[in-house]
Amino acid sequence: MDVTFQVSLYPVGREEFKPPIDAFIADLRADGLRVDVRETATIGRGALAEVFAALERAYARAAKGGEAVMVVTVASGAPTKDELARLNAP
């Protein structure tokens, strides 16, 4: 089953918070996930098992560098890009 996901990583208590986020996104891509980075979250699509496996590996690596919070939303049947364009039209 293919799913759409939204994920945000919050490195807690770190002066430099951008490098862990950049590495997290790079890890997801290295695992073959197609992701689109937005202002407050990263959005992607993939097979359910592959998505969860990649998120687990990327989070484990991020958490090794210090405390981290990961927030994930997963949906099957999410709107297509065409549907989103129609819904977001002025």
trRosetta pair geometry for C-beta under 8 A, 3 or more apart (Angstrom, degrees):
i j d omega theta_ij theta_ji phi_ij phi_ji
1 47 7.1 113 70 -152 39 66
1 48 4.9 26 73 -19 91 124
1 76 5.9 -30 167 -112 121 131
2 45 6.2 23 178 179 107 99
2 46 6.7 -149 -142 128 78 14
2 47 5.9 -56 -95 -91 61 49
2 48 7.4 -151 -111 -33 14 73
2 76 7.4 120 87 -129 51 83
3 45 7.0 -176 91 -146 40 62
3 46 6.9 -22 56 67 74 55
3 47 7.7 67 15 -170 82 15
3 48 5.1 78 -9 -86 123 76
3 51 5.9 -83 64 5 114 160
3 74 5.2 11 164 -172 142 94
3 75 6.3 148 -164 73 89 34
3 76 5.2 -63 -104 -79 82 67
3 78 7.6 82 -170 -9 54 114
4 43 7.0 2 -179 -174 97 94
4 44 7.3 175 -153 94 58 35
4 45 5.2 -31 -100 -95 66 82
4 74 7.5 157 83 -155 45 49
4 75 5.2 -20 62 65 92 91
4 76 7.9 152 18 -98 74 24
4 78 3.7 -47 26 20 141 153
5 43 7.1 175 90 -149 48 51
5 44 5.6 -13 58 63 89 80
5 45 7.5 160 15 -91 74 32
5 46 7.5 -34 9 34 115 92
5 51 5.5 145 -19 -167 145 137
5 55 7.6 -103 156 -63 161 133
5 72 6.2 -16 -170 -166 111 95
5 73 6.6 160 -156 84 59 54
5 74 4.8 -15 -103 -102 92 71
5 75 7.5 166 -85 20 44 66
6 41 4.9 17 -175 159 99 140
6 42 7.2 153 -156 78 52 44
6 43 5.1 -17 -101 -100 76 79
6 72 7.1 156 82 -154 54 46
6 73 4.5 5 50 51 100 103
7 28 7.8 169 58 -86 146 150
7 41 6.5 146 69 -166 29 89
7 42 5.3 -26 64 63 84 95
7 44 7.7 -17 12 19 106 105
7 55 6.5 -161 -101 -118 151 113
7 70 6.5 -11 -166 -171 100 97
7 71 7.0 158 -152 83 50 53
7 72 4.9 -5 -103 -104 85 80
7 73 7.8 -157 -68 27 48 61
8 40 6.5 -18 -105 154 130 70
8 41 4.7 -68 -66 -107 96 79
8 42 7.2 155 -82 14 47 75
8 70 7.2 164 83 -152 49 50
8 71 4.8 -2 54 54 98 100
9 20 7.0 -130 131 127 130 97
9 21 5.5 172 76 -112 112 76
9 24 4.7 -30 1 143 165 178
9 59 7.5 -164 -110 -106 112 75
9 62 5.9 -93 -160 -154 139 167
9 68 6.1 -12 -170 -174 94 115
9 69 7.4 152 -159 82 46 50
9 70 5.3 -14 -105 -102 71 80
10 17 7.8 -17 -161 -160 51 126
10 68 6.6 152 80 -161 51 62
10 69 4.3 -11 60 59 108 98
10 70 7.5 -168 22 -73 72 35
10 71 7.5 39 -6 -6 109 100
11 14 4.5 -31 139 27 116 134
11 17 4.7 -178 60 -137 113 79
11 20 4.3 97 -67 65 141 147
11 21 6.8 -114 -12 -45 110 81
11 62 6.9 -123 -86 -178 93 105
11 65 7.3 -32 -132 96 122 113
11 66 6.3 63 -166 81 97 113
11 67 7.4 117 -168 88 54 59
11 68 5.2 -30 -106 -103 54 89
12 66 7.2 -150 65 135 66 101
12 67 4.0 -52 64 106 109 111
12 68 6.2 -170 6 -90 85 27
12 69 6.0 73 -43 -12 115 96
13 66 6.5 -136 78 168 96 126
13 67 5.6 52 31 47 114 120
14 17 5.3 133 83 -82 104 69
14 20 6.7 69 77 -3 168 137
14 65 7.6 28 -96 131 146 103
14 66 5.3 131 -70 82 113 157
14 67 7.9 -167 -34 55 95 75
16 19 5.4 16 145 15 114 112
16 20 7.7 125 114 -9 82 90
17 20 6.5 -61 -163 39 45 106
17 21 6.6 40 149 -17 73 112
18 21 5.6 -63 -150 40 38 111
18 22 6.1 40 156 -22 73 106
19 22 5.6 -53 -143 37 33 113
19 23 6.3 32 159 -18 66 106
20 23 5.6 -53 -144 38 33 112
20 24 6.2 41 153 -26 65 104
20 62 5.4 95 -178 -142 106 90
20 65 5.7 -161 -103 80 118 147
20 66 7.6 -91 -79 46 154 103
20 68 6.9 -142 157 -98 144 127
21 24 5.5 -50 -148 31 32 116
21 25 6.6 30 154 -15 64 103
22 25 6.0 -57 -152 37 30 109
22 26 6.3 31 151 -18 65 108
23 26 5.5 -55 -146 39 33 114
23 27 6.3 39 152 -25 66 103
23 61 7.0 -124 138 125 116 122
23 62 7.0 158 90 -90 107 81
24 27 5.7 -52 -151 31 29 113
24 28 6.8 29 151 -19 62 101
24 58 5.1 90 -153 173 70 112
24 59 7.6 45 -133 -81 110 46
24 61 7.5 174 -97 81 64 105
24 62 5.0 18 -84 -72 108 129
25 28 5.7 -50 -152 32 35 112
25 29 6.5 30 152 -13 65 106
25 35 6.5 -150 -153 100 86 148
25 37 6.1 10 -132 -83 147 121
25 42 5.9 -174 -107 -98 100 153
26 29 5.8 -58 -149 41 33 110
26 30 6.1 37 152 -25 67 107
27 30 5.5 -52 -143 34 31 114
27 31 6.6 27 156 -15 62 105
27 54 7.4 156 134 -175 84 84
27 57 6.5 -156 169 113 121 96
27 58 3.8 152 101 -109 131 92
27 61 5.9 175 -94 47 157 147
27 62 8.0 -127 18 -42 151 92
28 31 5.9 -62 -157 38 30 108
28 33 4.7 -57 169 55 87 129
28 35 5.3 48 116 -29 132 148
28 42 7.1 140 43 135 165 149
28 44 6.9 -161 162 -27 133 164
28 54 5.4 85 -131 156 64 122
28 55 7.4 26 -103 -81 101 55
28 58 5.3 -4 -58 -67 75 156
29 32 7.6 82 -179 -50 35 10
29 33 6.4 -93 -90 62 34 75
29 35 6.2 -102 -70 28 83 112
31 50 7.3 162 149 180 108 89
31 53 7.3 -174 -169 105 140 91
31 54 3.7 165 104 -117 156 109
31 57 6.5 141 -75 60 140 137
31 58 7.3 -101 -7 -46 136 105
32 46 7.6 117 110 -124 85 133
32 50 7.0 -62 81 -177 112 131
32 54 7.5 -130 51 -85 72 138
33 44 5.0 42 163 168 110 154
33 45 7.9 165 -165 68 83 37
33 46 5.0 -68 -123 -47 85 146
33 50 7.0 167 -79 136 89 105
33 51 6.6 94 -109 -107 126 66
33 54 5.2 165 -32 116 126 172
34 44 5.5 156 87 -151 55 94
34 45 5.8 -13 67 52 108 81
34 46 6.8 160 27 -63 79 92
35 42 5.1 8 -177 174 122 110
35 43 6.8 147 -156 77 69 35
35 44 3.8 -46 -96 -75 69 120
36 42 7.1 158 75 -161 42 62
36 43 5.0 -23 61 66 95 89
36 44 6.7 164 12 -78 68 62
37 42 5.2 -27 -106 -108 62 87
38 41 5.4 4 61 63 112 65
38 42 6.8 179 22 -91 76 32
38 43 6.2 39 -12 -4 119 105
44 51 7.4 170 98 -120 112 105
46 50 4.9 -104 155 88 121 114
46 51 4.5 152 76 -64 112 92
46 54 7.5 22 88 17 166 140
47 50 4.3 72 65 14 93 111
47 51 6.7 -167 82 -15 42 87
48 51 5.8 -59 -147 32 25 111
48 52 6.6 14 162 -9 63 107
48 74 7.6 82 -128 -177 84 136
48 76 7.9 -22 -74 -76 115 107
49 52 6.2 -59 -148 41 29 104
49 53 6.1 28 156 -18 65 111
50 53 5.8 -57 -143 39 29 111
50 54 6.1 27 160 -17 65 109
51 54 6.1 -60 -147 39 25 107
51 55 6.2 23 156 -17 63 110
51 74 7.0 131 122 -119 145 120
52 55 5.7 -54 -142 39 31 112
52 56 6.2 35 157 -23 65 105
53 56 5.8 -54 -150 33 29 112
53 57 6.6 24 155 -14 63 106
54 57 5.9 -56 -147 39 32 107
54 58 6.1 25 158 -14 67 111
55 58 5.9 -58 -140 42 28 107
55 59 5.9 26 161 -17 65 111
55 70 7.3 143 -176 163 101 148
55 72 6.3 40 -152 -98 152 149
56 59 6.0 -60 -144 39 24 107
56 60 6.2 26 158 -22 63 108
57 60 5.8 -55 -146 34 28 112
57 61 6.6 25 157 -16 62 106
58 61 5.9 -57 -152 36 31 110
58 62 6.4 29 152 -18 65 108
59 62 5.5 -56 -145 38 34 111
59 63 6.0 30 158 -18 69 109
59 68 7.0 -170 -157 103 75 130
59 70 5.0 -62 -113 -28 120 158
60 63 5.9 -58 -144 39 27 109
60 64 6.8 39 152 -31 60 99
61 64 5.8 -46 -156 18 34 116
61 65 7.6 26 152 -13 59 101
62 65 6.3 -63 -169 32 38 107
62 68 4.7 83 131 -91 107 178
62 70 7.5 114 71 -63 145 115
63 66 7.6 -116 -159 75 37 30
63 67 7.3 4 -140 -136 74 25
63 68 4.9 -120 -87 36 66 114
65 68 7.6 58 64 -42 87 123
75 78 4.5 97 100 -66 119 101
79 83 3.8 -128 -167 95 102 127
79 84 5.0 131 116 -57 124 78
79 87 6.7 -25 -164 -4 167 142
80 83 4.7 98 49 8 73 101
80 84 7.0 -135 96 -4 39 87
81 84 5.6 -53 -146 37 33 113
81 85 6.3 37 154 -23 65 103
82 85 5.7 -50 -148 33 31 112
82 86 6.6 30 153 -16 63 104
83 86 5.7 -55 -152 37 33 111
83 87 6.2 29 153 -17 67 109
84 87 5.6 -57 -143 41 32 110
84 88 5.9 13 162 -5 68 114
85 88 6.2 -66 -138 48 24 98
85 89 6.6 50 154 -54 61 91
86 89 5.8 -31 -153 -9 31 118
